Amino acid sequence: MSATTSVPALDVSGTPRVPFTRLVGVEIRKMYDTRAGLWLLGMIVGITAAIMVVFFFVADAPDRIFANFIGIAATPQGFLLPVLGILLVTSEWGQRTAMVTFALEPSRTRVILAKVVAALIFGLAAFVAALVVAALCTLVGGADGGFSDLSASVFLLFLALQLLTVLQGMAYGLIFLNTPAAIVTFFVLPIASSIVFSLVPALRDSAAWFDLGTAQQPLFEASAGLDLTGEQYGQLATTALIWIVLPFVLGWFRVMRAELK
């Protein structure tokens, strides 16, 4: 006769879920714990400050105003923040640590949302850093009315521009789950779209409704103190839906179905 032995089962039903704030903290730490992430964060701040300093020395004294410095800051951050968003998504897939991530937190949706919040926090931090450097350059520049004609809309539109770019980078990262492919596609595809809409006469009038670069151009002007029209807001929303929201949704489905290796 063989005796049967019962194996005790491990009951984890009462184990609380990982707090969402902890997930966000982990994603933030992942960014500066790696050498590539740390260098990228340093470059975002350093290049933004360097561009403003260069503008400070080449611009005439009356042009050294806060709005102009903010407009200058949007260019380097517009190139680098999307790369940050891409790395937040693709780094663990490239380093084959995604299995560990989803073993500790089985809900892939919560992990994606934590990455989104972490990316927005980094975008907000870059925004604050740009404001500080722009304010210092304006104070040193000593231009008359350097801080005049400022409104909440200027700050909000500049912040929206930064957050849109980092979310767009995340969307491409979610689709490809590969850092080089996501970065190359992010830079090549929008440029190709802008070239097509600018070269084909029949498409020029509709470019602002389909091309994200064209639709975002008024945001750069708004950061310099100009107001956006209702049509321009509609164009920005439409292109953001095409170039950011739709790719993000597709990327979310890709992550939900991706095989862990």
C-alpha atoms as one frame of an Amber mdcrd trajectory, in Angstrom:
protein
   0.000   0.000   0.000   1.199   3.531  -0.689   0.465   6.246   1.708  -0.797
   9.513   0.288   0.595  12.724   1.684  -1.061  16.089   1.314   1.100  18.943
   0.167   0.250  22.222   1.910  -0.892  24.912  -0.495   0.397  28.449  -0.346
  -2.557  30.788   0.016  -1.755  34.249  -1.348  -5.346  35.408  -1.693  -4.959
  37.741   1.262  -1.733  39.314   0.007  -2.306  43.003  -0.783  -1.518  44.313
  -4.260   1.634  46.291  -4.877   0.754  49.964  -4.257   0.560  51.981  -7.459
   2.821  54.662  -5.998   5.493  52.002  -5.489   5.186  50.949  -9.122   5.656
  54.561 -10.204   8.663  54.911  -7.903  10.227  51.782  -9.392   9.762  53.095
 -12.945  11.345  56.418 -11.994  14.283  54.646 -10.381  14.753  52.444 -13.453
  15.364  55.582 -15.490  18.275  56.950 -13.491  19.669  53.607 -12.303  20.981
  52.788 -15.786  23.913  54.577 -17.361  21.951  55.382 -20.546  19.040  56.802
 -18.577  21.258  58.878 -16.318  23.146  60.343 -19.275  19.881  61.112 -21.053
  18.482  62.974 -18.052  21.704  64.964 -17.798  21.609  65.771 -21.511  18.025
  67.025 -21.329  18.939  69.552 -18.659  22.430  70.332 -19.964  21.545  70.844
 -23.633  18.463  72.893 -22.738  20.583  75.186 -20.567  23.337  75.372 -23.209
  20.893  76.368 -25.954  19.502  79.146 -23.760  23.000  80.423 -22.936  23.928
  80.476 -26.627  20.753  82.419 -27.395  21.579  84.785 -24.527  24.904  85.751
 -26.136  23.758  85.957 -29.758  20.435  87.732 -29.185  20.046  91.475 -28.941
  19.304  92.856 -25.474  15.600  93.568 -26.198  15.116  89.950 -27.306  16.349
  88.465 -24.029  12.863  88.043 -22.651  11.325  85.095 -20.836   8.980  84.059
 -23.670  11.858  83.803 -26.150  13.945  81.676 -23.801  10.993  79.324 -23.277
  10.489  79.056 -27.038  14.164  78.152 -27.474  13.932  75.465 -24.768  11.098
  73.672 -26.559  13.359  72.530 -29.417  15.989  70.425 -27.577  13.446  69.022
 -25.145  11.171  68.142 -28.063  13.969  65.918 -29.410  15.140  64.356 -26.151
  11.985  63.838 -24.083  10.499  61.335 -26.566  13.686  59.253 -26.278  13.151
  59.217 -22.518   9.612  57.951 -23.054  10.881  55.250 -25.397  13.541  54.065
 -22.934  10.980  53.877 -20.126   9.123  51.245 -22.165  11.760  49.393 -24.143
  14.689  49.121 -21.720  13.373  46.108 -19.813  12.356  44.324 -23.007  15.816
  44.836 -24.466  17.492  43.744 -21.229  15.069  40.801 -20.857  13.841  41.890
 -17.434  10.182  42.167 -18.458   9.519  38.682 -17.092  10.645  39.817 -13.649
   8.496  42.959 -13.876   5.310  41.115 -14.785   6.007  38.308 -12.327   6.117
  40.825  -9.484   3.146  42.753 -10.905   0.988  40.488 -13.110  -1.263  43.327
 -14.275   0.409  44.674 -17.393  -2.063  47.548 -17.541  -0.944  48.796 -14.108
   2.690  48.606 -15.203   1.946  50.614 -18.363   0.031  53.219 -16.351   2.932
  53.462 -13.895   5.277  54.104 -16.814   2.929  56.810 -18.130   2.865  58.576
 -14.760   6.658  58.308 -14.468   7.074  59.765 -17.977   4.748  62.670 -17.141
   6.712  63.341 -13.953   9.955  63.503 -15.934   8.279  65.774 -18.478   7.077
  68.040 -15.683  10.571  68.095 -14.157  12.073  69.092 -17.519   9.439  71.820
 -17.792  10.329  73.196 -14.347  14.055  73.095 -15.162  13.441  75.036 -18.378
  11.420  77.657 -16.472  14.187  78.114 -13.901  16.926  78.511 -16.507  14.756
  80.834 -18.614  13.997  83.004 -15.579  17.695  83.260 -14.667  18.665  84.189
 -18.235  15.900  86.805 -18.323  17.015  88.345 -15.044  20.648  88.500 -16.132
  19.679  89.794 -19.578  17.984  92.802 -18.034  15.639  93.480 -20.953  12.842
  95.948 -20.322   9.606  94.076 -19.732  11.369  90.717 -19.748   8.494  89.080
 -17.883   5.671  91.138 -19.376   2.727  89.684 -21.315   3.017  86.368 -19.500
  -0.122  84.392 -18.814  -1.089  80.984 -17.502  -1.850  79.863 -21.041   1.793
  80.346 -22.048   2.960  77.992 -19.300   0.197  75.467 -19.893   0.773  75.319
 -23.648   4.521  74.895 -23.202   3.884  72.126 -20.683   1.383  70.492 -23.056
   4.000  70.509 -25.814   6.517  68.746 -23.563   4.050  66.139 -22.319   2.747
  65.391 -25.823   6.249  64.655 -27.067   7.114  62.293 -24.212   3.800  60.436
 -24.617   4.397  60.108 -28.340   7.760  58.530 -27.605   6.092  56.087 -25.223
   3.555  55.146 -27.900   6.306  54.167 -30.342   8.107  52.290 -27.594   4.976
  50.283 -26.806   4.471  49.378 -30.459   8.014  48.211 -31.194   9.322  47.146
 -27.739  12.753  47.753 -29.260  14.798  50.874 -28.571  16.564  51.411 -31.949
  13.436  50.643 -33.993  11.271  52.972 -31.885  13.779  55.855 -31.985  14.371
  55.604 -35.750  10.646  55.377 -36.498   9.842  58.268 -34.175  12.225  60.615
 -35.988  11.830  59.350 -39.564   8.055  58.893 -39.844   6.971  62.413 -38.749
   9.688  63.992 -40.918   8.537  61.955 -43.907   4.946  63.005 -43.228   5.888
  66.692 -43.084   7.845  66.391 -46.349   4.923  64.740 -48.150   2.396  67.326
 -46.951   4.719  70.208 -47.866   5.666  68.905 -51.336   2.236  67.807 -52.554
   0.186  70.950 -53.304  -3.144  69.131 -52.929  -2.264  68.162 -49.349  -0.897
  71.458 -48.054  -4.241  72.889 -46.976  -5.052  69.792 -44.916  -1.558  69.371
 -43.431  -2.516  70.913 -40.083  -5.279  68.310 -39.661  -3.094  65.266 -40.329
   0.552  66.231 -39.775   1.550  66.534 -36.113   4.529  68.810 -36.763   2.366
  71.301 -38.633  -0.342  71.213 -35.969   2.178  71.694 -33.149   3.809  74.730
 -34.749   1.264  77.163 -33.206   2.277  75.826 -29.777   5.787  77.174 -30.331
   4.259  80.513 -31.296   1.987  80.369 -28.248   5.016  79.880 -26.010   6.201
  83.213 -27.406   2.980  84.882 -26.304   0.657  84.405 -29.283  -2.870  83.056
 -28.806  -4.209  79.892 -30.446  -7.504  79.905 -32.331 -10.283  77.365 -31.875
  -9.404  75.795 -35.231  -5.775  75.366 -34.174  -6.879  73.626 -30.974  -9.041
  71.301 -33.088  -6.138  70.550 -35.428  -3.862  69.781 -32.487  -6.437  67.434
 -30.968  -7.008  65.630 -34.277  -3.330  65.079 -35.016  -2.668  64.042 -31.404
  -5.392  61.415 -31.813  -3.753  60.122 -35.011  -0.088  60.266 -33.966  -0.229
  59.705 -30.191  -3.505  58.197 -28.949  -3.966  55.626 -31.736  -0.324  54.384
 -31.632  -0.524  54.257 -27.829  -3.650  52.070 -27.939  -2.055  49.783 -30.522
   1.081  49.583 -28.397  -0.965  48.763 -25.306  -2.546  45.821 -27.152   0.934
  44.771 -28.290   2.234  44.675 -24.706  -0.841  42.814 -23.475  -0.234  40.075
 -26.061   3.567  40.109 -26.178   5.359  36.890 -25.285   7.755  37.161 -22.376
  11.197  35.690 -23.034
